[in-house]
Amino acid sequence: MRGMTVVAALLLFLLAETTGGAAAEPPATSEVAPAVGPRAVAPAGMAPVGPPLVEAIEVQVVNVDLVALDRSGKHVVDLRREEFEVFEDGKRVPLTNFLGPAVTPEEQATVAEDDTKEQPAAPLPADLRQRLYLAVYVDNDNLLPFGRNRILRQVRDWVGQALRPGDRVAVFTHEGVVRPEYGYNEPPDGVGRVLEELEGGEAKNGVLVPDRTMEAQQDIASLPECDRIGPRDAWWLNEALAIARANAQAVLVHVKQSFEALQTTVESMGSLEGRKALLYVSNGLPLRVGLDVFAAVDEKCKKDYSRDSTIDTSAMLRRLTRAANLNQVTLYSLEAKGSRNYLHATAEIPRPAIPRETEAMTWASEQDSLLNMARETGGRAALNGNDITADLAQIAGDFRKAYSLGFTPARAGDSRSHAIRVEVKRKGMRLLYRTSYFAFALKDRLQARVQGALLHGGVRDQLGAALELGTATTPERGRLVIPFTVRIDLRRIVLVPQGGIHEGRLSILIATRDIYGNSPPLRREAVAVRIPAAELQEALAKGYVYEFKLSLPIGRQKVAVEVYDEVGHGWSTLIEDLGVAADRVTDFGTG
C-alpha cells in the first residue's frame, strides 16, 4: 500500500508538567543490537530519550491501478469517475483520488481503431503517480539461451516505444543471486544496450536443471522392467523411485530459490512512488515438481506414482502474488520457450522419455505459474509464441491507458491483507486489477523503503540530511570498521513545544548490501530530540548529528540510511556506494 502526502498530525499534549533544563543522555535504543554501537551527538540540551510526545495520524490512500477492456479486448479510456465503484472487504468505499489514462487526444481517437499498433508516447502527466517504474527481470536460472535471446531482442525493440518521458526502467538478472544490471536512475535510452549484452550470457543453471532431469529420466528408463510382482521387481522399483525423488528434491531447491529471488525483487519495489510493473522473462516455474521423473517411473513400472509423489509449489506462487499485491507491482510474464507441440523437442530440449499426455501436463504446470502470477496481479501472460510483438503492444497499452483509483482504507496500518473489488456501471467491460492490498504498519513501510533503496538506488531528501564517511579503523578479520555521520537540518523537523521544551522524534534505519545480494539484518534506532526553549535558535543553526559505525567485509558494499520524522512524516533516504579494501575505503558516491 502506498502512503500519500495528505498528512494530519494531532498534537495531543500528554505531559501535564515538564521539568526545566535538559534531560539525561543515555544512548539511543535499537531493535537489533548493532555490531558497533551508534551515538547521537546533539547541541547542548538535546537528548535522544523521552516518552512519546504526540499521537500522530498519517492519512493513507490505497491506489488501485486498473485497465478497462471492451468485449473485443480493446482498451477503454473514456470512463468517468462516477462510473466506478470500489469495495474493500465487500463494503463500498468512496473514491478519494481518480486519475484517467494519460493519453493524447489523437491516441484516444485511434484506440478503438486498432489497439495492437504501437502508439506515440504520451507526454509526462502532471501527476507523477502515473510515472511508471518498469523492471525487466531476466531469470537466467529458468531460461535456455536461444529462447531467452529471441525474447530479449523483441523486448529491446519494444521498450523504448513503451515508455513515456519521465518513466523509469531497470534491468535485473537472476542466476543464483539477483543482480541489478541497469538502474532506475540511469537514462532509459541505455536499456537496449544492456539487453543486447545479456543475449551473450550462458544461462548455465537454466541448462543444468533440464539436463539433470533428462539424465534422471534416462537412468530410470535404463533399469530392468519392474512391472511384475516379486523381490527383484520391488528392488528395481525402489531404485527408480529413489532416482526420481532425488531429482525432485534437487529441482525443488532450485524452484524455491527462484520464487524467493523474484519475491525479494518485487518487495524491493514497494518503496517506489508511482505505477510499478515487472516483466518476467522465463520458461516458467513448475507448480508440480517431479511430475516428469515420476512419470518415467510410471512408464517403466506400469504403476501410477506421478499423481501422489509430485511436490506442490503453489504456496510459493501464492506468496509471490501476495507480495506483488502488497507492494502494488503488476506482473507481466513472457514465456521464452516459444511455440511447442506436446513433445516440445528442440535443439535445446530433446524428446523426454515420458508419455505425450504427461509431457503436456508438465508443460501446463510451468505455464500455470506464468499465467497465474500475471492474472492475480492484474497483468498479462504471453505464452506459447515465438513472436510476442502483439502481446508487448498490449502490455504497452496497459501502461499508458490505465486508471488509478484511490480510497482511504478503513483499517490503515493493521498489518493485514484486505480484499479489493472494482465494478463499473458501463456494460460489457472487463477489468484488470489486483484483488487485494496489505495495510502495512509504519515500521514495515520504513523497512521496505530502505531495503528498496539498496537495490534500486534513488536518494530522496525532505529533511536536509547528509551522510558523511569517516576514517576507517584497523581491519577486523577481513573487515573494516567505518564511522558514519548523519547530519540533519532541524529546521525541517517538526518540534512540539511542551512546557519549555521542544520535542521531536526520529526513526533511523541502517541497511547494507553486497554485490552478491547478501544483506544482514536491518538496524533500527529510535531517537528522541528534546531542546530547551532558551537554546532553540542555537540548536536550529547547528543541526542534529547522529553517528554510527559499521563493520563491513572486504568488497563492494552499499549502505542505505533512512531518517524518518515520526511527527511531521517527512523522510530522507541516503545511500553510499563503497569499495572496501584491506586498508582503505573508496567512496563511489550516492547510489
Protein Blocks (a to p, Z undefined) as FASTA:
>chain_A
ZZdfbdcdddddfbfbdcehjddddddddfbdcfbdcdddddehiacedddfbdcddddd
dddddddddfkopacfkbcfklpccdeehiacddfbdcdddddfklmmmmmmommbccdd
ddddfblklpccddddddfklccfklmmmmmmmmmmmmmmmpcghiacdddddehiacdf
bdfkbcfklmmmmmmmmmmpnolmlmmmmmmmmmmmmmmmmpccfkbgcfklmmmmmmmm
mmmmmmmmmmmmmmmmmmmmmmmmmmmmmmpgcddddddddebjafbghklmmmmmmmmn
opafklmmpccfklmmmmmmmmmmmnopacddddfkbpadfblcdfklccdfbdfklmmm
mmmmmmmmmmmmmmmnopacdehifblklmmmmmmmmmmmcccdddddfbghklpacddd
dddfbghiacdddfbdcdddfklmmmmmmmmmmmngoiddfkopacddddddddeehiac
ddddddddfklpccddeehiacdddddddddddfkopacddddddddddddfklmmmmmm
nopaddddddddedddddddddddfklopacdddddddddfkbccdebjZZ
